Amino acid sequence: MTNTNQSTEPLFQTFNSDNLVLENRTVMAPMTRGYSPDNIPDQNVADYYRRRAENGVGLIVTEGTGINHPASVSGASIPVFHGEKALEGWSNVVKQVHDAGGKIVPQLWHVGMTRSKGDLPNEEALPVGPSGLSLDGEPVTEPLTEQEISELVEAYAQGAADAKRLGFDGIEIHGAHGYLIDQFFWANTNRRTDRYGGDLVGRTQFAVEIVKACRREVGPDFPIIFRFSQWKMNDFKAKLAETPGELERFLQPLVEAGVDIFHCSTRRFWEAEFEGSDLNLAGWTKKLTGKPVISVGSVGLDGEFTNFSGANTTSLDGLVEKLDQEEFDLVAIGRSLLMDPEWVRKVREGQENDLLPFDKEALQKLY
């Protein structure tokens, strides 16, 4: 075992929760790549994930993968998580990562109303959402019926069952950034008056049913990670919860449904979530639920992800301090790992001067 750089030691302590053990606290954040021809992850994708496992990433969360619904993704090169060929591709990804000593979970995804009419791979499929509204609140399609909602819930459950069957180490459910599940959470896109709408707690019902259905399929010992955010793709200042009390009411139904770990998506991990406390969103989530949490947001870089022109490397001291104070349990690294598959190893060995700045060219290649 390589000696750990003392200044980053908290990043390289073992993580041990009820049903997940990781060699360190680093997580590869899910990042859409669009390099899966005909929606099938090929050997290039498997090699891309293997390189991160070989270099010591504690847990890999895959890019978003479409559940078994015709409108789950936009584009013919976004991977899906259903169908014999796609699942064979993911089985190879799992094998490659495990052979390299890593652990990996798929992120189960449906883009909802962010999909445009006529998008591939199913041009005839209409975008779907709780009220048929775009993120800007404009009507696009009819609201989902309760029967259609039930079918979507079961599609997530099928994905969870397949993940376990293929040997993944858990699942992550994508409930953030204005995609389908988040469209149910957000009052701007959920105007329903049935049990899937109403107040903030009522708007969690769809997610609650998904988590319960996934738990039913995978049993009590298979980790379920749930990713959520306050911000949306069209509104970086959006809030599901304006206060800690509201956040607690929002999270409690998800805890009771069976979420093991919360992945709390922010644009900048160092920013306080509410006035009067230095805790970020992950810190508040851990304090309110007692569950392990993943923090994320511009780790190791001086520019946030909304500026894809590039970003320089920066000190990890603030991150390590928060981790050492147990504000959060795990740290998801996005663009730094997109650019440099050796990022975790370099940090561990004290080679910060060798870390690569983020360049937009990384979006055009599977490094």
C-alpha positions in Angstrom: 0.0 0.0 0.0 1.4 3.4 -1.0 1.9 5.8 1.9 -0.7 8.5 2.1 0.2 12.1 2.0 -0.4 13.3 5.6 -2.2 16.5 4.6 -4.9 14.6 2.7 -5.1 11.6 5.1 -8.8 12.1 5.9 -9.6 11.4 2.2 -7.9 8.0 2.4 -9.5 6.6 5.5 -11.8 3.5 5.1 -15.5 4.2 4.8 -17.7 1.6 6.5 -21.4 2.0 6.6 -24.1 -0.6 7.3 -23.9 -2.2 3.8 -21.0 -0.5 2.0 -17.2 -0.6 2.7 -14.9 1.5 0.6 -11.1 1.7 0.8 -11.2 5.5 0.8 -13.6 8.5 0.8 -13.3 9.4 -2.9 -16.2 9.0 -5.3 -16.2 9.5 -9.1 -19.1 11.8 -9.7 -21.6 10.8 -12.4 -20.9 12.7 -15.6 -22.7 12.2 -18.9 -20.2 11.4 -21.7 -22.3 10.4 -24.7 -19.8 7.8 -26.0 -22.1 4.7 -26.0 -23.0 3.9 -29.7 -26.6 2.9 -30.1 -27.0 3.5 -26.3 -24.7 0.6 -25.5 -21.6 1.0 -23.4 -18.7 -0.5 -25.4 -15.1 -1.5 -24.5 -14.0 2.1 -24.6 -16.5 3.0 -21.9 -15.4 -0.1 -19.8 -11.7 1.0 -20.2 -12.6 4.6 -19.1 -14.1 3.4 -15.9 -11.4 0.8 -15.3 -8.7 3.5 -15.4 -10.3 5.3 -12.5 -10.5 2.0 -10.5 -6.8 1.2 -11.2 -5.9 4.6 -9.8 -7.6 4.2 -6.5 -11.1 5.8 -6.8 -13.1 4.5 -3.8 -16.4 4.3 -5.6 -17.4 5.0 -9.2 -20.8 6.3 -10.0 -21.5 5.8 -13.7 -22.8 8.5 -16.0 -26.6 8.6 -16.0 -28.1 5.5 -17.6 -31.7 5.4 -19.0 -34.3 3.2 -17.3 -36.6 1.1 -19.4 -38.9 3.8 -20.7 -38.9 5.1 -24.3 -38.4 8.7 -23.3 -35.7 8.1 -20.6 -32.8 9.7 -22.5 -32.1 12.2 -25.2 -29.6 11.0 -27.8 -28.4 7.8 -29.5 -25.1 7.8 -27.7 -26.3 8.1 -24.1 -26.2 4.7 -22.4 -29.3 2.9 -21.3 -29.8 0.3 -18.6 -32.1 -2.2 -20.2 -32.1 -4.6 -23.1 -29.7 -7.5 -23.6 -26.9 -5.7 -25.5 -26.8 -2.7 -23.1 -26.8 -4.9 -20.0 -24.0 -7.1 -21.6 -22.0 -3.9 -22.0 -22.6 -2.9 -18.4 -21.7 -6.4 -17.2 -18.3 -5.9 -18.9 -17.9 -2.5 -17.2 -18.5 -4.2 -13.8 -16.0 -6.9 -14.6 -13.3 -4.4 -15.6 -13.8 -2.3 -12.5 -13.9 -5.2 -10.1 -10.8 -6.8 -11.8 -9.0 -3.5 -11.1 -10.1 -3.6 -7.4 -12.7 -0.9 -7.7 -16.4 -0.6 -6.7 -19.1 0.8 -9.0 -22.8 1.7 -9.0 -25.0 2.7 -12.0 -26.9 5.9 -11.8 -30.5 5.2 -12.8 -31.9 8.1 -14.8 -34.9 9.6 -16.6 -34.6 13.0 -18.1 -38.3 13.8 -18.0 -39.4 17.0 -19.5 -35.9 18.1 -20.4 -36.2 15.9 -23.4 -37.3 17.6 -26.6 -39.9 16.2 -28.9 -38.3 14.1 -31.7 -35.1 13.3 -29.8 -33.4 10.0 -30.4 -33.3 7.1 -29.7 -37.1 7.0 -29.9 -38.2 9.9 -32.0 -41.9 9.2 -31.5 -41.7 9.2 -27.7 -43.0 12.3 -26.0 -41.3 13.8 -23.0 -43.0 13.0 -19.8 -43.4 14.8 -16.4 -45.7 15.2 -13.4 -47.6 18.0 -15.1 -46.3 18.0 -18.6 -44.5 21.3 -18.0 -41.0 22.4 -19.1 -38.6 23.6 -16.5 -39.7 27.1 -17.3 -43.3 26.1 -16.5 -44.6 26.0 -20.0 -47.0 23.3 -21.1 -45.6 20.7 -23.5 -47.4 17.4 -23.0 -50.2 16.0 -20.9 -49.5 15.2 -17.2 -48.6 11.6 -16.4 -51.5 9.4 -15.4 -51.2 7.3 -12.2 -50.9 4.2 -14.3 -48.0 5.7 -16.3 -46.4 6.8 -13.0 -46.7 3.2 -11.7 -45.0 1.9 -14.8 -42.1 4.3 -14.4 -41.7 3.2 -10.7 -41.4 -0.4 -11.9 -38.9 0.6 -14.6 -36.6 2.0 -11.9 -37.1 -1.2 -9.9 -36.2 -3.3 -12.9 -33.0 -1.3 -13.2 -32.2 -1.9 -9.6 -32.8 -5.7 -9.9 -30.6 -5.8 -13.0 -27.9 -3.9 -11.3 -27.8 -6.4 -8.5 -27.9 -9.3 -10.9 -25.0 -7.9 -12.9 -22.8 -7.6 -9.8 -22.9 -3.9 -9.2 -22.1 -2.7 -5.7 -25.3 -0.7 -5.3 -27.3 1.8 -7.2 -27.7 5.6 -7.4 -31.1 7.1 -8.2 -30.8 10.4 -10.0 -33.3 12.8 -8.3 -31.4 16.0 -9.0 -30.9 18.9 -11.4 -34.4 19.2 -12.8 -34.7 15.7 -14.3 -37.8 13.6 -13.9 -37.8 12.8 -10.2 -36.8 16.4 -9.4 -39.6 17.6 -11.6 -41.9 15.9 -9.1 -40.1 17.6 -6.2 -40.2 21.1 -7.6 -43.4 23.2 -7.3 -42.6 25.0 -10.6 -43.0 21.7 -12.5 -45.4 19.8 -10.3 -48.9 21.3 -10.2 -50.6 18.0 -9.4 -53.5 17.8 -6.9 -53.4 14.1 -6.4 -51.1 12.2 -4.0 -48.1 12.9 -6.2 -48.5 16.7 -5.7 -49.3 19.3 -3.1 -46.9 20.3 -0.5 -43.2 19.5 -0.3 -43.8 16.2 1.4 -46.5 15.2 -1.0 -44.2 16.0 -3.9 -41.8 13.3 -2.6 -44.3 10.5 -3.2 -43.0 9.5 -6.6 -39.4 9.2 -5.3 -40.6 7.4 -2.2 -42.4 4.8 -4.3 -39.3 4.4 -6.5 -37.0 3.8 -3.5 -39.4 1.3 -2.0 -39.8 -0.6 -5.2 -36.0 -0.7 -5.7 -35.6 -1.9 -2.1 -38.2 -4.6 -2.7 -36.1 -5.9 -5.6 -32.6 -5.8 -4.1 -33.2 -6.7 -0.5 -32.1 -5.0 2.7 -28.3 -5.2 2.2 -27.8 -3.7 -1.3 -26.9 0.0 -1.0 -29.3 2.6 -2.4 -27.8 6.1 -3.0 -30.1 9.0 -3.7 -28.8 12.1 -5.5 -30.7 15.3 -5.0 -30.1 19.0 -5.5 -31.6 22.4 -4.8 -30.5 23.9 -8.1 -32.0 23.1 -11.5 -30.3 23.3 -14.9 -32.3 26.4 -15.8 -32.2 28.0 -12.3 -29.0 27.8 -10.2 -30.7 29.7 -7.4 -33.7 27.4 -7.1 -34.6 25.9 -3.7 -36.7 22.9 -2.7 -36.1 23.8 0.9 -35.6 27.4 2.2 -34.8 26.4 5.8 -33.3 23.4 7.7 -36.8 22.5 8.9 -38.1 22.3 5.3 -35.1 20.2 4.3 -35.8 17.8 7.2 -39.4 17.4 6.1 -38.3 16.7 2.5 -35.6 14.2 3.5 -37.5 12.2 6.1 -39.9 10.3 3.7 -36.8 9.3 1.6 -35.1 8.0 4.7 -38.1 6.0 5.7 -38.4 4.6 2.2 -35.0 3.1 2.4 -32.3 5.5 1.2 -28.8 4.5 2.6 -26.7 7.3 1.4 -27.6 10.8 0.2 -25.5 12.4 -2.7 -26.0 16.1 -2.2 -25.3 18.0 -5.4 -24.1 21.6 -5.1 -22.1 23.7 -7.5 -19.5 24.7 -4.9 -18.9 22.4 -1.9 -17.6 25.2 0.3 -20.8 27.3 0.2 -23.0 27.3 3.3 -26.6 26.1 2.5 -28.5 28.2 5.1 -27.7 31.4 6.9 -26.3 31.0 10.4 -24.3 27.9 9.8 -21.2 27.0 7.8 -22.7 23.5 6.9 -23.1 22.8 3.2 -26.1 20.8 1.8 -24.4 17.5 2.6 -23.5 18.7 6.1 -27.1 19.6 6.8 -28.4 16.4 5.3 -26.2 14.3 7.5 -27.1 16.4 10.6 -30.9 16.0 9.9 -31.0 12.4 8.9 -28.0 10.7 10.5 -27.3 9.0 7.1 -23.9 9.0 5.4 -23.6 11.7 2.7 -21.6 12.5 -0.4 -20.5 16.1 -1.0 -19.7 17.4 -4.4 -19.0 20.6 -6.2 -15.9 22.0 -8.0 -13.6 19.8 -5.9 -9.9 20.6 -6.7 -10.7 23.3 -9.2 -11.0 27.1 -9.0 -13.9 27.4 -11.5 -17.4 25.9 -11.3 -18.7 23.4 -13.8 -21.0 25.9 -15.5 -17.8 27.4 -17.1 -16.6 24.7 -19.4 -13.8 26.8 -20.9 -11.5 25.4 -18.2 -10.4 25.6 -14.6 -7.1 25.5 -12.7 -6.2 23.2 -9.9 -6.6 24.6 -6.3 -5.8 23.6 -2.8 -7.7 20.7 -1.1 -7.2 22.1 2.4 -10.7 23.4 2.8 -12.2 20.1 1.6 -10.0 18.0 3.8 -10.8 20.1 6.8 -14.6 19.7 6.3 -14.1 16.0 5.8 -11.9 15.7 8.9 -14.6 17.5 10.9 -17.1 14.8 9.7 -19.3 17.4 8.0 -19.7 14.8 5.3 -18.5 11.2 4.7 -17.5 10.9 1.0 -16.3 13.4 -1.6 -17.4 13.1 -5.3 -14.9 14.4 -7.8 -16.2 15.4 -11.2 -14.2 17.3 -13.8 -10.8 16.6 -12.1 -11.4 12.9 -12.7 -12.8 13.5 -16.1 -9.5 15.1 -17.1 -7.1 12.9 -15.1 -7.8 9.3 -14.3 -4.8 9.3 -12.0 -6.1 12.2 -9.8 -6.8 10.1 -6.7 -3.4 8.3 -6.8 -1.6 11.6 -7.3 -3.4 13.2 -4.4 -2.7 10.2 -2.2 1.0 10.3 -3.0 1.4 14.0 -2.5 1.8 14.8 -6.2 -0.5 17.8 -6.2 1.9 19.6 -8.6 1.2 16.9 -11.2 -2.5 17.3 -11.1 -4.0 18.4 -14.5 -6.1 21.6 -14.8 -9.5 21.0 -16.4 -9.6 21.6 -20.2 -12.8 21.6 -22.2 -11.1 19.1 -24.5 -11.8 16.5 -21.9 -15.4 16.7 -23.0 -14.4 15.4 -26.4 -12.4 12.4 -25.2 -12.6 9.4 -22.8 -9.3 10.0 -21.0 
